[in-house]
Amino acid sequence: MIVSERINVWEHPLSIWKTKSQYFVWLRGNLRRIWSDNPLRKEWKKDKLRPITTEEKLSKKFHTSTKNLGQCYQCKEWMAGSKLECDHIEPSEGCYDFETAEKFLWHCAANNPDNWALVCKPCHKIISYCDSHNLSFEEGRATKLAIEKEKEKTEAVKSFLKMNGLEFAKDSKGRRKQLIEVFMREEYYL
């Protein structure tokens, strides 16, 4: 068996990756495909769903085509299985060098259902944001709500802050902080 020496592919003259970072972004994306195509993950998700009951169909809370329901690990809402994703409870360390790439491979392919949870798509986006910004779920949720609120017209944001007992900050950083403060309050928590 021939063992080849590992090279820094981004330094090779024929490389399409100009930097180490570009290479590991590409590698991470391809390793994530292992997770998305993982047959055990798909079976695990099916096992976590339950059929919709007649009463639930009659309540019209769910779309008429809904066949299976599951509960989001984070927000505890019941919803159609198609609106739920399988996520790792313990996040990966990332994929930014050869050592972390190998750990990331095993994170995606090790088939450890004890580390999996069903989460709805909105909660999954918040969890991913929290992982990349080192925030608690509550802080991440409030920050994402603040970012959405900032997309509104300035007058609407100003009115919202005033309605919540705050004086409108002069700079965007201050306003973001104020919006996060408001969305961290209990009455705004889902």
N, C-alpha and C positions, 0 to 999 in steps of 0.2 A: 504494500500500500504506500502510495506517495503522499506525503504530507507537505502541502505548500505553505510557504511563509506568508503570513498575513501582511498585506500592504495597505497603505492609506490610499484607497482608490481615488479620492479627491485630488491627490497629488500626481496621479498618473497622467501622462501627456494626452491620452485619448479620453480622459474622463469628462463626462458631461456635467459633473458637480464641481463647481468652482471653490466650494468651501466644505469643511467638515460638517458644518451645520446643515447644509443642503443635502448632503449624503444621508445623514441620520434622520432628517425629516422624511426623505424618500423611503428609507428602510422602515421607519416606524409605521408609515402608511401601509406598506406591504405586510408587515407583521400583524397589523390590525385586521387585515383581511382573514387571517387565520381565525381570529376571534369571531368575526361576523359569519364565517362559514362553518364554525365549529358544530358538528352534528350533536354532540352531547349537550351543548348549550341550547340548541333548538328543542331537543327532547325535554330538557329540564324546564324550559319555559312552558311547553305544552302541559307538562305535569302540574305546574303551578296554577294553571287556569282552570276554571270550572264552567260548566254550561250555564247559560242564562236561564233563569226560572220563568215560568209563565207569568207570575206576578210582575217580575221586572220587565218583561216584554209589554205587558198591559200598561205599566206605569209610563211608558214612552220616554223614560229617562235616557235610554240608549237608542242608537240608530237601529232601524228595523232589520238590518243585515247582521247585527251583532249576534254571534253564536256563543262566544266564551268571554268570561270576565276574569279579571285579576285585580289585586289590590296593590297600589303603589307603596313600596317600602317606606318612602319618605313622607308623603302627604296623607297616606292612609285612604285615599279615595279609591272607590271601585270603578273600573272602566273597562272598555273593550280591550281584549288582548292585543289588538292591532295598535293600540295607543300606548302599549307598555314595551319597555326595552329591558334587556338583561344587562346589568351593570355589576362591576366588581365593588364589593363593600370596601375593601382595602385598595386604595389606588396604587398604580404602579409608580416606580421611582422615575419613570421617563425613559427615554431612549436617546442618549446624546453621546455615547461612546460605545466601544465594543463590549465592555463589561455590562453596562446597563442595557444594551441591546439583547444580550443573552438572557438577562433577567426578565426583560420585557417579553421575549419569546415565550418563556415559561409562564409568565403572567397570562398571556393570551391562549396558550395551548396546554397548560398543565391539567385542565379539567378538574378544578376544585370547586364543586357546587356549593360547598360551605361558605365560599367567599362571594357568592352571587346573590343578587336581589333584583326583583322586578321594580322598575321605576317608570313613572310616566315621562313623556318626552320633555315637558317643561321642567320637571324636577331634575332630570338627567342633565339638561343644559346648565342648570344652576350648580349642580354637583361638579360638573366639569370646570365651570368658571371658578368655583371655590378651590378646587384642586390646583388650578394654575395660578391662583392669586393668594393662596394660603389663608383662606377665610373660612369661618364657620358657615353652615348652611344658611342661618338667619342673616348674617352679614352679606353673603353672596346674593341672596334673594332680594334684600333691601337695595343693594347696589344695582342689580339688574333692573329693578323697578325704577330706581332713580335715573338710570340711563335712559329708559323708555320715556319717563316724564320729561327729561331734558329735551326730547325731540319735539315737544309741543312749543307753541309760541311763548315767548318770554312773558307776556302778560298772563297767560294761563298758569305758568309756573309761579309767578309772583303772587297771583291770587291764591293758588294752592297753599303756598307757604304761609301767607297771611292768615288764611282760614285755619291753619294748624298752629297759629300763635307764634310765628317766626317772622322776623324782619328780613327782607330780601337781601342776601349777600351781594356785594358788588362784583365779585369775580366768579367765574364758573366753578372753580375748585371749592369755594365757599358754599355755593348753591348746591353742588353735588353732596357735600358734607351735610347740609341742612336736609336735603331730600332723604338721604340715608337715615338720618336721625328720625325723621317722620315715619319712614317705612319700617323702622325697627320697633316702633310702638306696637303694643299688643293689639290695638284695634285694627291695625293694618296687616297683621299676620294672618295668613290663610288658615 
